[in-house]
């Protein structure tokens, strides 16, 4: 990509951060857009990025690498302009170039990792969809999540939820999810039983690995302390109930999972805000394999595909969509904030 397009990508990410409630990360991205240059390995790596910067989330890669320096106490000067300090763009710019030069090799190494936030609040968007699947088929669920990262959203039924006056889940859970409810009341009726659950990722995060946990925390925007607290609470649950994760290509994982389907179980593939990062051949392969399995689905061996994804790349919100077989009809159940701050139930 051209240098101009790279800088535009950072400005676009800044706008997104403003919309998603992270003014600090927005300011950081704007400063990076105007100050990155070829004087450091970091600047050369970013400005010469060989692929699509937006598809590779380059701005978030760099923000994560910088946040990691602060979280580990590696750069006091940089930490001085990070939250809880309310720093202006000029104050950030005054220390940023020195911080990058000082940790140049470490930052470049961090750019090799695609962002993985494992946003816990997305479980509050997925839960009503999973309850819909359970209610309509009345069978135990076999859950498969692709793009599962550390697998924390596989533990969704160990969290507590509040949607307005309605509650669901473990009242004693340290994870408390309370999205704003817009539109209709969220459908929470019916029982939900999970028989089996497993997730896959091309780079699954082992929460027992200190460096991996740091990387997971570094991708949470520094001024969104509630998100960091949710993540830490979910990690504490995962230490007791380790999610089952495999390292695999998403299409291969789906094919093998579908081959293991059994009569009397409700197969559910689900994912949230990861579809856009998959190569087109992988998307096509997953869709084809679901449709093929769906063609032989029965009421005692159904297939469901639940996803919280934007319908179009520029949508300001994600849509919770559900396709069920037999039949293969797709319904849009809710509009959702990307970080799980609000849900508008339309199902």
Secondary structure, DSSP 8 states (H G I E B T S, - for coil): --HHHHHHHHHHHHHHHHHTT-HHHHHHHHHHHHH--TTSHHHHHHHT--S-TTTTTHHHHHHHHHHHHHHTT--HHHHTTSTTS---HHHHHHHHHHHHHHTHHHHHHHTTS------GGGHHHHHHHHHHHHHHH-SEEEEEEES-TTSGGGGGGGSEEEETTEEEE-TT-S-EE--EEEEB-----S---EEEEEEEETT---TTSHHHHHHHHHTS-TT-HHHHHHHHHHHHHHHHS---EEE--HHHHHHHHHHT--TTEEEEEEEES-GGGS-HHHHHHHHHHHHHHHHT-BTTB-EEEEEEE-SSTT-SSEEEEEEEETTTEEEEEEEE-TTSSEEEE--
